Amino acid sequence: MDGAGTDTIIAEALGSRRFEVEVRGPGGHSWSDFGVPNPIVLLARAIDAFSRTAVNAVPKTTFNIGVIRGGTSVNSIPQSATMRVDIRSMSSSEIDRLENALRAALERAVGDEGNGPGPRPGQKNSGSTEKKSGVQYEVKIIGSRPAGELDSNARILRVLRAVDTHLRNSSQVQRASTDANIPLSMGREAIAIGGGGTGGGAHTINEWFDCTGRDLGLKRILLLLIALAGVQG
């Protein structure tokens, strides 16, 4: 179950990979320690460079910096700054390409503060990288949903089509990132459908839901489960 409505069938899994990036430095006083590397500034430089990465319309690929945190007071140089990045694509290779671009942008931004070595081979997913200036950065993968697609003749899809026909409900197959990603990537039958009603403003503070007409969504869910379980009549 994912979202509202009854007009969609998520049978195509959109791949996604999410990261938490932290840049650390020695910190200090804004006056007496001026010139000490500022993790917020370094993170901003990395964001600026990464945001210039070209993305493809086909296969559609996107990225988003959704959270930024850092600092303790206006007159102190922060000791750390973090951001969270979401990368999505219909292609796993495109996700890999953008991940590499993110890491390269961080290495360039932090590298400007010192001549220390870059990440060692095999270190990119786990270790932190420290420069001679005392600056470190670390990239953690905090979420990964592989892509996949349901066979157009899959039983679960045929059953849902029959349920929609019975309820006189119109629906279409769409692609999204949901909990169905994992089973779909493993070649198992899985879909995600809405719970009925209507909604809008997704992922904003103005997101809303109206339960009017939700009975259709509940009937759809119940009949699908009963039919999949093999109940006759």
Buried (B, 14 or more C-beta within 10 A) or exposed (E): EBBBBBBBBBBBBBBBBBBBBBBBBEBBEEEEEEEBBBBBBBBBBBBEBBEEBEBEEEBBBBBEBEEBBBBEEEEEBBBBBBBBBBBBBBBBEBBEBBBEBBBBBBBBBBBEBBEBEBBEEEEBEEEBBBBEBBBBBBBBEEEEBBBBBBEEEBEBBEBBEEBBEEBEBEBEBEBBBBEBBBBBBEEEBBBBBBBBBBBEEEEEEEEEBEEEEBEBBEBBBEBBEEBBEEEEE
